[in-house]
Amino acid sequence: LIKQPPFSLVVWGQTPYYGAGVINAMSPKYTVNLCPHTDKTDCPINVYFVIDTSESIALQTMPIQSLVDHMKEFIPRFISKLEDEAYQNQVSITWQLGGLHFSDVVEIFSPITSSRDTYINKLKGISYIGRGTFTDCAISNMTEQILSQAARGVNYAVVITDGHVTGSPCGGIKLQAERAQVNGIKLFAVAPSQKIHEQGLREIANLPHELYRNNYATTKKDAIEVDDETIDKIIQVMVRFELCYKMSCLEITGPLGPKGFRGQKVRADNTGSFAFVCEICTCDLLGITGMYGVIILSLFNIRACADSDRISFFSKGPNGSNGAPGSPGIKGSKGTLGSAGPKGEPVSPEYLSSSEKTSLPMAFPFLIAFLLPSDCEKRCGALDIVFIIDSSESIGFTNFSLEKNFVINVVSRLGSIAKDPKSETGARVGVVQYSHEGTFEAIQLNDERIDSLSSFKEAVKRLEWIAGGTWTPSALQFAYNKLIKESRREKARVFAVVVTDGRHDPRDSDTNLQALCTGDVIVNAIGIGDMFNKQEEDETLHSIACDNKQRVQKMKLFSELVAEEFIDNMEDVLCPDPQIVCPDLPCQTELAVAQCTQRPVDVVFFLDGSERIGKQNFQIAHSFVENVAEKLTLAKRDNENMNARIALLQYGSENEQVVAFPLTYNMTEITDALAQIKYLDSSSNLGSAIIYASNNIVLNSRDRQRAARRNAELSFVFITDGITGNKNLDEAIDSMKKQNVMPTVVALGSDVDMDVLLKIGLGDRAAIFQEKNYASLYQPSFFDRFIRWIC
């Protein structure tokens, strides 16, 4: 062993102040010249402002764009505090400025320039773009601008954004931020308001976050004034932590160490750690005192001894071992089966008057559905229905998914869809999803491919969140011109259902808000969000509904769209006097259910094998999977463009995942695998299970090629109570979104974690089937509802 020479480091400075995460302003009084220079070193500092002008920024406040205007006030205030100076009489600091603003496109408003007046004039000329948020592309463009224009000097970027993104076409924030940092650009993350996604901001900012994030904001909390404290802190970090020279007096040459072994080859972008070398000196580290001194020590892995002024080096200790699992709870006693009731007489709703129908208990319509012969048909007459749904950034991915489920749930209540677009009976349904101008997408009323409920459901599920601006009036005009005017049937009643959060871009003329109020179109406006308490937004809704207050519905949450009571109301609005037509056939014991024959579906079951479940419930659950496999029409080959394939993953702790069988259409393989499956009786980590399934079931673990069919709907079915470890769960949810997974959650028992269930259900309450116990999996009513949902 080679003995290392003793080493000590003494830092003299004031006592550190720990103040609620806030760094005190550094004292400028210590200006000791440790290394006198005859000539001053030139130090040009390049500051590049990256400004978010997407919809999530522009529409946060009223009037629209006021938040963008405030950012345009923050930057000139920032610039006014940048002073050319001779720092410590050794470094001649000068400032240069550049900038861009972005949404789902990037606009460079100024190249790097030393003219502040020119820069501010160009800044004043920008206006918000108001569409989606591609922050990674903005950072990428900033990096290219600095590398191509800044010949030398120190480079900083001040990124003003709320941290939300709607897409990552340039590789993601983390990748582009790391690329900027590798190229010597330090990034500050500054929030424009209190409505932020902190994790997104921290991904942008350099480490340590105490220097480059530190709750920086353009405005003071609960105020509209520019936050001068944020500006002062950022400038201090720029000046004091990235000087343009090194002080050779603080460097000494140590003895050469022995030649080391040949190291492992690493990636070119890996960055080594710093070596801290300093001779014993009574310096104040360039005046850096207080909390900043502590931060410097942490950067170099140095800790101050609690009992003296000495500095010592400590290595991080090993992780502690996991604790032992807790003992299982006391198993409850098994209940007794109730006696069978007497067999009832067959009934038909034809014998019920309209008043009797409306006075039935809430559960009774559902019972009628199961008492009706399976070939009975609900008829609402000739209906042409157009749903206009908001797909803008301000809606959000989860709420957009709820809008799509609302459309599907309502249409499912309206009986059969007319197979022929020119039919004089039955319902035809169209959908318009809209964001900013030029992004409108439609499912046409006369689309010949929509000839059944399942084909309509599939078309709606394929709609992808646009995540841009909000041009509601133009969307209403588009819906009338392209769907209603061109393809409505002559004898059909025409309904339009508009779902919006009420905000729209002021560049879109209000004159088109009543575009649907032509002829005999019945318009229903559904406004969601607290903003409808304002008078002007009320007027917007009433205009959309053709000034008919009875046709306006207000909600506070998008989840209310899929509430059973609201779906019932919409059914009554669209089909107030349905006819139930039944053939003269004896009642069947089961409801005929579509079996995923019209389209390809790949279903992956996640079976919780934790000790909470219990062996008996585990057996019920895997029997349920076998029943589903028998009910579905399985594909005949792996690349068939219709029918179903299924897979099953049992999971336990973080590293316990067992693929019972991969995606397959072979019923024999499924049956044999289920007969051999063994209960893990372990803990539960669902996040790791989802990631494992993505890498080993959705993808082929051997060649990393996609095992799930590319044209198939990928469905994840979770049989769990949601009580699981949170490790990797957020990463798993992101993976599901990227793979366009349609989740279904079967939650059994009263003791469930609804927050986790909503997470894995991607916020869709309609996708959560909550039953009182595992025995419910045997109930025909539950089983048929489940199959309907999957197919």
N, C-alpha and C positions, 0 to 999 in steps of 0.2 A: 504494500500500500504506500502511496506517496502522500506524505503529510503536506497539507496546504498551509502556507504561511498565515500567521494570524492577520486578521483584517478588522479594522474598526472604522466606523463612520460616525461623525458627530454633526448633527444638524442643529444650528442655533436659530431660534425663531420664537414667535409668540405662541401661546397655548392655543391649540386648535379649538375652533368653535363648531359645535354640532347643533345646527339650528333647523330642525324640521325639514331637512332635505334642501335647504337654501344655502347657497354659497355666498358668504359675505364678500363685499367689494374688497379687493386687495389694497393694502396700504401702499401708496406710492412714495413713502418717505425714505425707504432704503434704496439708495442709488449708488452703492459702493462699486467703484470701477475696479474689478478684480484683475482684468487683463487689459491694460491701456493699449489703445491702438492709435497710431498716428493718423490714419485715414479712416473715415466712416465707411461702413459697408452699405452698399445700396440694397434695399429690401423692398421690392415692389410686391404688394399684397393684392391678389386678384380675388374679388368677391363677386360671385355669380348668384343672382336671385332666381329661384325656380318657383313660379306662382301657379297654384291650382285655381283654375277658373271653370271647373266642371259644374254639373248641375247640383251636386250635393253641397257645393259652396254657395253658388249663386242663389239657390232657393231657400237657404237657411233663414233668411231675414226678409222682412218687408220694409221698404220696397225692395224688389228683386235687384240684385247687383250691389246693394249697399255694403255687403261684406267685402266684395271685390274692391269697391271704392275705398274702404277702410284700409285694405292691404296696400293700396296705392298711396295712402297717407303714411303708413308705417315705414315704407322704404325710403322716402325723402327724409323723414326724421332720422332714420338710421344713417343715411349718407351724410347728413349735416354734422354728425358726431365723428366722422372719420377725418382725422387731422394728420396732415403730413408733418412728421416730427423727426427729431434726432433722438431716438430712444437711448437713454443712458449715455448720451453723447458718443455712441459707438455705431449705431445703426440708423441709417437714413430711410425712414419708412415713407412709402408713397402708395396710393390706392388706385386701383383700376376696377371698373364695374362692367358687368354684362348681365343679360337676363333673357328669360323666355317665360311664356305662360302656356298652360296645357289643359286639355280635357282628354278626349280620345284622339286628338291630334296635337301637334306641338307647333307653336308659333314663336319664333325668335324675334323679340322686339328690339334688341340692341346687341351688337357685337361688343367685345371687350373694349372699353374706351376709358380714357382718363378725364374726359370732359363731363363733368357732373350735370351741367345745364342741358347738354344734348341728351344725356341719359334720362333725366327726369322728364323732359318733353316727350321722349318716345314712350316712357312708362305711362304718362297721362293718356296716351292715345290708344291704349289697349282696352278692349271690352270683353266681357266673359263669353266663352264659347258655349257653355251650358249643356254639355253632353256627358258621356261616360268619363271614367277616370283611369288612365293608363300611366300611372306614376313611374313605372319602370322605364317606359320609353322616354319620358321627360328627363330622367336622370341620365340615361344613355346619351341623349342629345347634348345635355349639359357637359358631359365628359368629353365628347367629341369637340365641342366648341372650345373648351379650355385647352385641350391638348393641341388643337390646331392654331390657336390665336395667342396663347400666353407663352412667350418664348422662355421666360424665366420667372422666378419669384415663388411666393407661397400661394397656394390655391385653396380657396374656400367656396363652398356652396351653401346658401341659406335656402332651404326647401320649406315653403309655406304651404301646408296642406293639412287636411283633417285626418289623414291616415287611411281613409277608405279607398278601396280600388274596386273596379268592376271587371277588370281583365288584366292579363299579364302577357301580352303578345311579344314582349321583348325579353322574356326570360324570368321576370319577377323582380320585385324590389330588392330582395336580398342579394341576388346575383349582380344587379347593376350597381348597387351601393358598394359591394365588395370590389367590383371592377374599378369604380371611381377611387376608392381608398388605395388600391394597389398602385394606381397612377398618381398617388400623392395628393389627392383632393380630399379635404376634410369636410364632412357634411354635418350641418346643424339642422335639426328638425324643429320647426316653429308652428304652433297651432294657430289657426285664424279665429277660433272661437272655443267655447267649452264643449261643443258637440264633436268629439273626436274618437278615433280608434287608436288607443295608445300603443298597442302592439305594432301597428303599421308605422307609427312615428319612430319607435325604437329600432325597427329594422332599417330605417333610413339613416339614423344618426350614428356617428362614429362612437367607439368606446373610448373612455368611460362615459356613460350617459350623464354622469354628474357634470360633465363639461359640455357635451354636445346635444343633450336633450333638456334635462333639468327643468321640465315643465315650462319651457319657453312658449310665450304666446304673444300675438300682436296686440291684444287688448288686455286690460286688467280684468280680473274676475268680477262679474256682475256690473261691468261698466263699459263705456264705449271709447274711453280715452286710450291713446297709444301707450303701451307698456314700456316706459323708458328703462325700467330695471332690466327687462329682457335685452334691450339694445346694449346697455352698458356691460352686462355680463358677457355677451357674445364678443363684443369688441375687445374686452380685457383678455379673453381666451385667445383671440386672434393675435394680439400683440405680444403676449407674454409666454405663450406656449409653443410658438413656432417661429423662433427668430432665424434670421438668415445666415447665422454663423455659429461656429462651435468655439467654446473657450478652452484653448489648449492648456491653460494653466490648471484646469481641473482634471487633466488626463495624465496618467503615469503609465509607464510600460512595465508590465509584470513579467515574471520569469516565464520562459517558454515551457509549456507542458509537454508530456510525452506524446509521441505520434499516436493518434487514435486509430481504431479499426475502420475499415472502409464502411461508410454508412449506406443505408438503404436508399435507393433512388426515390425521390418524392416528386410530386406534381410541381410544375413550374410556378404555380400561383401560391404555393405555401410560403408563409412569411415566418422567419425565425424570430425568437424572442430577443429583447434588448439585453445588453450587458452593461451593468452600471459600474463605472470606474470613477473614483474620486479620491484625491489625496486629502489627508486630514487638514482642514482649513476652517477658519472661523468666518465662513461666508454665509450669506442669507439666501443662497441660490437665486440670485438675481432679484431679490426682493419678494420672492414668493413665500408667503407666510400663511399662518392660520390654516383654514380648511384646504386651500390649494396645496400646502405642503403635505398634508395627509394624502391627497390624491396622487401626488408625485410618488410618495413612498409606495402606494398601492400599485402604481404602474410598474414598479421595479421589484414587486414581491418583497418589500421591506416592512417590518413591523417594529414599532417602538416598544421597548420594554416598559412594562407598567411601573416598575419600581425604580427607574432611573432615567437619565437622559440618553442612554445608549441606544444604538440601533442594532438590531440583530436580525439574522436571516433564519426563517423557519420554513420547513417544507410541510406541505399539506399531508395530513394523516390519512390512512386508508379509511374507506367507507365502513361503517359498522354493519354487522350482519343483520339480516331480517329477523324480526321477532317471530315467535312461534304463533301459529293461528289460534284464535280463540276457540273455546270449546263450543260445540253446537248447542243450540237451545233445546228445550224440552219439547219433544214431539207431541202435538195435540192428539186427542183421541179421535178415532174415526167415527164419523156420523153414520146414522142408519138411513137406509133408503126409505122414502115415503111410499105409501101404497098407491097403486095405479088408479087413476080416475076412470069413470065410466066413459065409454066411447060416445062421442057426440054425433049429432046428425050433420050431414053436409049442408053448408049454407052458401049463399051467393049474395054479393052486394047489390044485385039487381032488386032484391026485396027491401033494401034500405032506402028510406026517404032521404032527401038532402039534409033535412034538419037532424036526422038521426046520425048521419055521417059526421056532421060538424060537432056533435056532442059526444062522440066516442072518446074513450081514454086515449092518451098519446100512444100507448103500445098497440092499440087495436088495429090501426092501418097496417102495421107490420105483420100482425097475425093473419089479417085477411090475405096478404100476399102469399102466405104459406098454405092457407086453406083453399085458395083458388086452384082450379085445375091448371096444370103447367102450360097449357095452350091458350089460356085466357089472354085477351089483349086489351090494353087500355088505349082508348082512342080520344084524341083531343081535337079532332077536326083538322082542317088544313091550316098549319101554322108555319110561318117563316120567321125565324128568330135569329137576330144578329147580336152577338155579344161584342162589346168594344171594351177591351181591357188595357189598362195602363202598364207598359213595360219599360218605364223610364228608370233612371238611376235612383231617384228619390223613393221609389217603391221598395227596392231591395229584392234580392233573390228569393228569400223565404216567402215574402208577401206575394211575389209573382206566382210562386208555386201554389199558394192558397187560392189565388184567382183562377188558376187552371182547374184546380179541384172543384171549386165552386161551379164552374161551367159544366164539368163532367157530371157532378152530383145533380144539378138541376135537370140537365137533359136526360139523365137516367130515369127521372120521374115522369117523363112525358110520353111514355109508350114507345112504339116502334118508330124508327126513322124511315121515311118514304124511300124506297129503293130507287125509284125513278125521279130525277130532279123535276120532271114535268108532271108528276102525279097530282091529281086533284084532291088527294087525301093524304093524311099523315104529316109529320113534321120534317122540315128541312132546317138545318142549323148552320149558320156561318159565324166566324170569329175574326175580329180584327184586333191585332196587338199593335200598339203604337209607342213610339218614343219621339225622336225629333224628325224634322222634315226629311223625307226620302227613305225612312226606315220602316214604313208601315208594312205589315205582313198579314195575309188573310187566308182563311179557309173559306172558300167560296160556297155560297148557297147551292149552286148548281154543279158542284164538283161530283162527277159521276163515280169517283172512287169512294165517296162516302155513301155507302149503301147499308150500313148497319151501325148499331151503337158501338160495337167494338172498333170498327174502322174510324168512327168519329173520335172515340177516346184516344186511339193511337195517334191521330193527327194532332190533337190538342197536346198530348204529352210531348210531341216532337217540337213544339214551340219553345224557343230558347230566349231567355231574358236578353233584351237588347241593351239595356243599361245606358241609355243616352239621355237627351233632353226630353222635355214634355211639350208636345204640340197637340193639345187636346182638340181645339177647334178644327184644325186641319184634318185630324183623324176622323172626326164626325162627318166632315164633308166627304172624305175618302170612302167611309162606310156607306154613305148614301149613294154616291156616284157609282162605285165599283161593285157593291153587293146588292143593295136594295133596288136601285133604279134599273140595273141591268139584268137582274136574275130573279126578281120576286115573281111568285106565281099569281096569276090573275085573280083567283078566287080565295087566296089565302089571307088570313089575318096576319099583319106584320107587327112584330114586337122588336124593339131595340133595348138592350140592357147595357148601360154604361157604368163601368167601375173605374173610379179615379180617386186620387188623394186630393184633388181640387186645385193643385198648383199647376200652372202652365206658363210657358215662356211668353213674356209680354210682346215679343216680336211676332207672335202668332195672333192674328186679328180676332177680337171677340165676336165679330160679326158672324163667324161660322159656328158659334155655340148652338145656334138653333137650326143647324143644317138638316137635322132629322125631322124638323117640324114642318114637313111637307106632305100633303096628302093625308092618308089615314094611318100613318105609322104611330104606334103607341110606344112612347119612350119612358123608360124607367131609369132614373139616375140614382146611383149608389155612391155616396161620398163617405170616405173613410179618413178619420183623423181629427184631432182636436181643433185644427184650423177652421173647421166649419162653424165654430162659435162666432166667427167674425162675420159681419154683415156682408162684406163684399164677396166672400166665398159662398154664402147662402144664395146670393143673387146668381152666382155662376151656376150652381146646381139647378136652381129654378129655371134658368135660361135653357140648360141642356134638356130639362124635362118639359119644355114648351110651356113654361109658366104654370104648370099644374102641380101644386104643392102635394097633392095626394100621391103623386108618382115619384116623390123624393124620399129616399131612405138614408139616414145618417148613422154612422157607426164610429166607434173610437178605435177599434182594432180590426185588422184584416182577418183574424181568426174567427170573428163573428160571422164572416161570409159562409163558413162551412158548418155553422151550428144547425142542428136538426130543425129547430123551430123556424129559422130564417129560410131554410130550403123548403119547408112546408109552405111558408108564405109565398115564396116565388112560384111554387107549383100551383097554388090557388090563383095567383095573378095571371100566369101564362095559360093555365088550363082549368078555368073555373067550373066547367060542367063536363067532366069526362064521361065517356061511355065505356062500360066494361062489357066486352063481348066474349062469351064463352061457348065453345062447341058442346054438343050434347055427348059428353064423354064422362065416364066415371072418374072421380078424383084420384090422382096418383099420390103415392106416399112420399115422393120426393119432388122437389122443385127442379125442373130442367135448367141446367146452368151451362153457359157457354164455356168451352174447355180449351181456350187459347188455340183454336184451330185456324183462325184467320190471319195469324201473324206469328213470328218467331219470338219466343220468350225463354230466357235463360234465368233460372231461379236458383239462388244460393241460400240455403238454410243455415242459420247460425244457432246452434243448440248449446245452451248454457249448461256446462257440466260441473258447476260449483256445488259445494256442500249444502248451500242454502236450498237447492232444488230438491234434493232427496232422490234416492234411487227409484222409488215408485213413480214419482212425477217424471223423472227422466225417461222411464220406459213408456209412459203415456205419450210423451212428446215425440219420441222417435217412431212410435206407432202412428201418430198423426202425420208425420212426414211420409210414411209409407202409404197411408190412405190418400194423401194428396197426389202422390205419384200414380196411384191406381186410377184416380179420378181424371187427371189431366190426359189429354191426347198427346203422347210422347212422339217426338220426331222419329223418322226412320233412318236418318243418318246425321252425322255431325254438321254438315253444311246445308241441311234442308232449310228452305226459306219460310217455314211455317212450323207450328206446333212447339212443344216445350221440351227442354232438358232441365235436369235438376242436379244439384250438388249439395253435400252436407258437410259442415265443419263443426266438430265439437270443440269447445274451448274451455280452458281453465285459467291458470295464472298467466303471467306475462309471456312465458316461454312454453306454455302447454297448449298446443293446437294439434288436432288430429283430423285429417281429411278422411272421413268415412268413405266417401266416394266423390270423384271429381264430376264435372258437368257431363252427364250421360243421358242417353235415351234408352238404355238397356235395363228393362225391369228386373231381369234376373240378377244383374250386377247390383242393383239397388237393394233387392230383397236379401241377397247373400250378405252384403255389407252391413245392413241393419241388424241381421241376426248375430253378427259377430261384434257389434259395437260394445265397448266397455265404458262404464260410467267413471269419469275421472275423479269425482269426489274431491275437488280442489277449491282454490280461491277463484276469483273472476277478474279478468282484464279484457274487456270487450274491444278497446282501442287496438290493442296488439293483434287481436283476432281478425279485425277488419283489414288491417295492413297485411297480415299473413294471407288472407283470402285473396286480396288484390294481387299479391305477388305469386301465389301458388295455385289459384283456381281460375281467376279471371285471366291471368297470364299463365302460360305453360312454364313450369319451373325448370324444364330442361333447356329450352332454346329461347326463353323470354318472349316468345311470340304470343299473340292474343289467343287464348283458348275460347273465350266467349265469342259468339258469332257477332260480327261487326254490324249487321243489320238487325240484331235482336234487341229487344228491351231487356236490360240487365236489372234484375230484381233481387234485392237482399231482404230476406225474411228473418227477423230476430225473434227468437223465443226466449224471453228473459224478463226479469222483474226490474231491470235497469240498475240494480245495486251492484256496482262494479268499480274497480280502480280507475282513476281518471288519467293515468299515464298513457300517452299517445292518442288520447281520444280526439283532441282537436285536429291532429295530423290525419287521423283516420277519416274524420268528417270531410276534410279538404279532399282527400283521395276519392271519397264517394262522389263528391260534386264534380271532380274532374272526369270521372268515368260515367257521368250521367246516370247514376244508380237511382232506381225507383225503390225507396225503402218501404217496408211493411213491418210493423212492430206488433207482436202478440204478447201482451203483458198480462200475466196471470197472478192472481192473488191481490190482497188489499194493501200489502206492504211493498209499494213500488216507488222508484225514484223518477218522478215525472219529468224533472229537468233533463235527466239523461235520456229518457224515452223521447222527449221532444228533439233533443240533439240528434240522435240517430235516426229519427223520423224526418230530419231536415226541417223541423218547425211545422210540419203538417199534422195537425191533430186528427184529421180524417184518416191518416195512415196508421193510427194506433188502435188496435183492437184490445180493449181491456175487459177481461173476464174474471169472475170471482175465484176460479180454481182451475186446476189442470183437467178435471173431469169435463169441463166445458168444451174441451177440444173434441169430445165425442158427440156433442149435440149437433143434430142436422142443421139447425138454424144458424149456428155459428159457422159450421163448415161450409155451407152454401154461400154465406156472405163473404167468407174468406176467398173462396174460389172466384166469385164475381169480381172482387177487388183485384185479385192477381191478373185475371184475364180481361 
